[in-house]
Each structure stands twice: as structure tokens, then as C-alpha cells.
Amino acid sequence: MTNASMLYVQQSLAPDEEIIHIGHFHWMYDVKAVMNIVWGCIFSLMIIFGALLIQNKVGISLSSYRVGAGGGWFDMFRALHPGIKLVAFLCFLFGLFRFAQMMVFKATTEIAITTSRLIYKRGLIARNVGEMSIDRIEGVNVLQGILGRIFDYGRVLVRGMGVGEVILPPLARPVVFRKAIEKARMS
């Protein structure tokens, strides 16, 4: 997230309020999003090749018409039942949809710490904004798994007095984000 994409945060700043830190998604989030497409392709290919293997090895006909003796893999694919092709295509579309969903979430999320509050905005058309006053923050926890420790990303859980808790999405350098909250609390 650059300052240009922080429209809500910049528009909602009070006259004496300044941005101390901006939270950024880690590149591992992008990798997870792309892996949805990869897994969609893998499952699609598994369905198609599984159907072709069943047809060739077991002898169960899953084709809508018979392929001649000299027919290759492509001819056998063309002859597969349309329902099998549809299920394989839907698996691919599901992976593509999940990728798009994650990228839209990333593009429409703003996370910032200002001199007086923590702002967490997500959504494009339906906006969901969570704000917590810095002086109402009771505790900040950093949640990192093994890969998070290795690649320096994780979730930040912010607990507020009387306002519940906010769990932020996977951020790059979550310890630096926590330190920025502490810095804002001290000023």
C-alpha cells in the first residue's frame, strides 16, 4: 500500500493528526493467492487425467462417443463426457475466483496507525471500518507461525478496553507494526 492508495485514512485524518505507520500486506499473501490458481489447475488436470485413466485402464466408458483405435490423448479428451469437463472447468474457475477475491481484499484494505488511533478499513463498495483510539488499546499480540518467523510476517491482534479486539490480516514486519503502536501510545 502506498500513500496514494490510503484514500480513506487520508480523508479521515483530523487537522492535528499524523500517520505514524502504514501496515503492508506481506508478499506471502500474494503467493497464497496465486496458489489458488495453481491448485485449481492441478485439480482440473487431476479430474481430466483421472477420467482418461479410468477410461483406458479400467475400461469404463466416460466418453460421449467412441474414439477410434488410433486416437490420441487429445481425441480422448474431446470425447470425454461434458459433465466431467464442466467439473474440471469449475475447479479452475473456483481457484481463479478465490485469487480475485484475495487480490480485491488486498487492494481495498487500508491499515494505519496515526497519532491518535488505529484505522483498519476494508471493502470497496460496502466499507467496513474499524477504528480504535490509541489510548484505549490495552494490549497488542503478534501471531506468527514458523513461516511467519522465517519470512517476517504475521497477524497482529489488538485488544482494546471495552471495544473488543481487532485481528489484522497477515502483515509484513508485524513486530515493527506493534512497535509503531507503542510509539503512538507514548506520544
N, C-alpha and C positions, 0 to 999 in steps of 0.2 A: 504494500500500500504506500503510495506516495502522498504528498500533501495535496496534490490535485484531486485525488480520489477521496479525500477526507471531507467531503462537502457538508455532511450533517454536523460533524464535530466543529468545523469552522463556523458554520452558520449559528450554532447554538452557544458559542463562547460568550461569556459575559464581558463587559468592557475591560475589566481588570484581570481577566483570566487568561492564562497562557498554557499552551500544550507543553508538557514535560517529556512525554514519551508516547510513541505510537507503536502499537503491537502489530507485528507482521506474521503472516502465516509462514510456516517453515516449508522448504522445498519438498519435504517428505509428504506433505499434504497433496502436492501435485502428482507425486509418484503414485500415491494411493488412488487418486482419481484416474490416472492413465491405466493403472492396473485393472480397473473396472472394464475398460475396453478390451484389454488383453484377455481377461478371464471370460468375457462374453464371446470373443473369437474362439478361445480354446473350447468352451462348452459347445459352441456351434459346430466346430470341427469334430468334436467327440461324438456328437449326435449323428452327424452325417457319416463319418467313417465307421461308427458303431453299427449303423443301419446297413452300410455296404458290407461290412464284415459278416454280420448276421446273415445277410442275403447270400454271400459267397460261401462261407464255411458251413453254416447250418443248413442252408437250402430253403429257408423260409423266404417267400417272395414278399418284399416290401415295395415292389415297383408297381407303377400304374400300367405298364406294358412290358413285354418281354424283350430283353436285349439279346441280339444275335451272339453267336459263339465268338466272333472276332471283336466284340465290343470292349472298349477300354473303360477306365475308371470314370472318365467324363460322361460317356454314354450311360453308364450305370447310375451316375448322379442324376442325369437328366431324367432317367426313368424312375427315380425314387418317387414314392407317394408324396403328393403335395403337402400332406399333413406333417410329414417328417421335415420337409424343407421349411415349412412355416414355423415349426417349433424351433428349429435351428436359427432361423432369422429372428425370432422373438428373443432368443437368448442373446444374440448380438445386439439387438435394439435395447434390451434391458441394460446391458453394460454401457452402451452409448448414452442412454438416458441418465444413468447414475453418474457418469462422468460429467455430463452437462449440469446436473443438479449440484454437484460438488463445486464446479467452477463458478456457477452463478452465486452460490453461497459465499464463496471466497471473494468474488468481485463486489458483492453488496454488503460486506461486513466491514465495519469500522470499529476499531478498538483503540482507545486513547486514554491517557492519564493527563489530567490538567492540574493546575494548582489547587483546584477545589473539588474535583470529582473524577470518578472513573466512569467512562462512557463506553457502552457496548451496544452498537446499533447493527441490526441485520435486517435484510429484506429490501426489496426494490419497490414494489407496489404496496404490499402490506408491510409496513415498517414496524419493527419490534425493537424498542429502545429500552435498555436497562442502564440506569444511572445510579451511582452510589456516591454519596458525599464522602470525601476523603476522611473527614473527622468521625464518620460513622463506621469506618472499616475497623473490625475487631481483629481479624487475622487473615493471613494470606498463606496458602499452601501451594507448593509446586508438586505436581504429579507427573513423574517421569518413569517410564519403563526402561528396560535395558537399551533398546534402540534410541530412546529419547536421551539417555545419558551419553551414549556414544556420539550421536549426531546433534546434540544440544537443542532438543525441542521437547515440549511437554504442555500439559494443561495447567492453568492457574485457577485455583479455587479461592474466591474472595468471599469471606464471611463478614456480614455487616450486623451491627447492633439493631435488632428489631426489623431488619429488612430482608432477612434470609441470606442466601448465598448465590453467587454468580459463578458458574463454571464456564470459563472461556475456552474456545476451540484451541487445537494444538498451535502453539506459538513458537516462533524461533526465539531462542535465548530467554526462557521463562524466568531464570534467576535474575537477569537484568531487568525484566519487567517487574518482578517483585521488589527489587531494589529501587526502581523508579516510584513505586507506590510508597515505599518507606521514605524516600526523599520528599515526596509531596506531603506526607504526614508531618514531616519535620519542619517544613516551611510555613 
